[in-house]
């Protein structure tokens, strides 16, 4: 019976999200050393999104340094997805660092990633205004929906997550 219990514990452990993320990190390190490996935007995007969801800032910075050293370029949609992933997990500073990289990218700007980012910035009005100004400068004829100012008046849940 004890062996059966141990087996169940092991299975539950490896089924956990944390164990899966550890496996992804090991895979990341191993794959990058293989002779057949070629830098891939989607490989890095997935790693960064996983690290953002687990609030692993130092690891995300290392992955970012790796992708820069391998000269991986993200398209505008991927930048938008990454910024939003970091915002949704309360990592606003890191999200804005990625946004700054997006603005410097040689890939021509498109409106949809900006809209995705603007929606994620609703709880952060100062940052949202900066991105909104950039958006309107790049796309002068477009309209940006501004939610009511009191939308988050009774909800400090987003701002509290930054204190962690």
Secondary structure, DSSP 8 states (H G I E B T S, - for coil): -HHHHHHHHHHHHHHSHHHHHHHHHHHHHHHTTSTT----HHHHHHHHHHHHHTT-HHHHHHHHHHHHHTT----HHHHHHHHHHHHHTT-HHHHHHHHHHHHH-SS---HHHHHHHHHHTTT-HHHHHHHHHHHHHHSTT-------TTTTTT--HHHHHTT-
